[in-house]
Amino acid sequence: MKNTIEIPTGSAEILSEVLDRFNTTYKVNFKILSFEDRDGVEFGIVEITENTSNNMIFMFGFFWGAKVNLLRQQGKIDW
């Protein structure tokens, strides 16, 4: 069984961009496995390495939240 986290997202493209930046910055190898629609909310299923710390998962969430907040402030997204 793969270790995964599920990220609610309104854009697969934005999630991919954030994940690429995060992988480069922290030299990790998180991978998007798939996207699932759950009652109108798209979730990105992201594989994480077996030895990934909770701190690293939190940091990815911070990267994701910061990007979404920036795009909202710029009026580029409304979700």
PEDAZI-V361839 format. One record per pair of residues at least 4 apart in sequence whose C-alpha atoms are under 6 Angstrom apart, sorted by the first residue. I is the first residue (numbers start at 0). J is the second residue. Records with the same first field share a line. If there is no record, write none. Layout:
I=J / J
//
This chain:
2=46 / 47
3=45 / 46 / 47
4=45
5=43 / 44
6=42 / 43
7=41 / 42
8=41 / 42
21=25
22=26 / 27 / 28
29=46 / 47
30=45 / 46
31=44 / 45
32=44 / 45
33=44
34=42 / 43 / 44
35=41 / 42
36=40 / 41
61=65
70=75 / 76
71=75 / 76
//
